[in-house]
Amino acid sequence: MATATLSLLATDKLTGENYASWKNTINMILIIEDLRFVLMEECPLIPPPTAAQNIREAYEHWTQDNEKLRHDTLKYIFNSRMKEGAYVQEHVLNMIVHFNVA
């Protein structure tokens, strides 16, 4: 990711109260990085070995970008911090809610 994108992520960390703002930032970053299609489009079917080159390339492009996005998302979530003094159960439930709303 570009430095500008990383600084944008650093300035708008998810705290729970800022979910709408954080989600807008994430959507903007996905558009800038040309990864939003992974969330909006269904995964293409696995092409048969006899499929045309452009069909195989479309599938490979989608799966590679999906894995990149999954990796970046998990890294961001694992690095997110709980509120000081919060219970782990509360934090986990909040994270589940964020995933379900998204």
C-alpha positions as CSV (number, residue, x, y, z in Angstrom):
1,M,0.0,0.0,0.0
2,A,1.1,3.5,-0.7
3,T,2.3,5.8,2.1
4,A,-0.7,8.1,1.7
5,T,-3.0,5.1,2.1
6,L,-1.3,3.9,5.2
7,S,-1.4,7.4,6.8
8,L,-5.1,7.5,6.0
9,L,-5.6,4.2,7.9
10,A,-3.5,5.4,10.8
11,T,-5.6,8.6,11.2
12,D,-8.9,6.8,11.3
13,K,-8.6,3.7,13.5
14,L,-11.7,1.8,14.4
15,T,-12.7,2.6,18.0
16,G,-16.3,1.5,18.0
17,E,-17.9,4.9,18.1
18,N,-16.4,5.9,14.7
19,Y,-17.6,2.9,12.7
20,A,-19.4,4.9,10.0
21,S,-16.3,7.1,9.4
22,W,-14.0,4.1,9.6
23,K,-16.1,2.2,7.0
24,N,-16.1,5.1,4.7
25,T,-12.3,5.3,5.0
26,I,-11.9,1.6,4.3
27,N,-14.2,1.8,1.2
28,M,-12.2,4.8,-0.1
29,I,-8.9,2.8,0.4
30,L,-10.4,-0.2,-1.4
31,I,-11.3,2.0,-4.3
32,I,-7.9,3.7,-4.4
33,E,-6.2,0.3,-4.3
34,D,-8.6,-1.1,-6.9
35,L,-9.7,-3.9,-4.5
36,R,-13.4,-3.0,-3.9
37,F,-14.6,-5.3,-6.6
38,V,-13.6,-8.3,-4.4
39,L,-16.3,-7.3,-2.0
40,M,-18.9,-6.4,-4.6
41,E,-18.5,-9.2,-7.1
42,E,-19.1,-12.9,-6.7
43,C,-16.0,-15.1,-7.0
44,P,-15.8,-16.4,-10.6
45,L,-16.2,-20.1,-11.1
46,I,-13.0,-22.1,-11.3
47,P,-12.3,-22.3,-15.0
48,P,-11.8,-25.6,-16.6
49,P,-8.3,-26.3,-18.1
50,T,-9.7,-25.7,-21.6
51,A,-11.1,-22.2,-20.7
52,A,-9.9,-19.2,-22.6
53,Q,-6.9,-17.2,-21.3
54,N,-9.0,-14.2,-20.3
55,I,-11.4,-16.4,-18.2
56,R,-8.4,-17.9,-16.4
57,E,-6.8,-14.5,-15.9
58,A,-10.1,-13.0,-14.5
59,Y,-10.3,-15.9,-12.0
60,E,-6.6,-15.6,-11.0
61,H,-6.9,-11.8,-10.6
62,W,-10.0,-12.1,-8.4
63,T,-8.5,-14.8,-6.2
64,Q,-5.1,-13.1,-5.8
65,D,-6.7,-9.8,-4.8
66,N,-9.1,-11.6,-2.5
67,E,-6.2,-13.2,-0.6
68,K,-4.4,-9.8,-0.4
69,L,-7.5,-8.1,1.0
70,R,-8.1,-10.9,3.4
71,H,-4.5,-10.7,4.6
72,D,-4.6,-7.0,5.0
73,T,-7.9,-7.1,6.8
74,L,-6.8,-9.8,9.3
75,K,-3.6,-7.9,10.0
76,Y,-5.6,-4.7,10.7
77,I,-8.0,-6.5,13.0
78,F,-5.3,-8.3,14.9
79,N,-3.6,-4.9,15.4
80,S,-6.7,-3.2,16.6
81,R,-6.8,-2.5,20.3
82,M,-9.4,-3.0,22.9
83,K,-10.6,0.0,24.9
84,E,-8.8,0.4,28.2
85,G,-10.6,-1.6,30.9
86,A,-13.0,-3.3,28.5
87,Y,-13.8,-7.0,28.8
88,V,-12.5,-9.3,26.1
89,Q,-16.0,-10.7,25.5
90,E,-17.3,-7.2,24.9
91,H,-14.5,-6.5,22.4
92,V,-15.1,-9.7,20.5
93,L,-18.8,-9.1,20.3
94,N,-18.2,-5.6,19.0
95,M,-15.8,-7.0,16.3
96,I,-18.5,-9.6,15.3
97,V,-21.1,-6.8,15.0
98,H,-18.7,-4.8,12.8
99,F,-18.2,-7.8,10.5
100,N,-21.9,-8.4,10.3
101,V,-22.8,-4.8,9.5
102,A,-20.1,-4.6,6.8
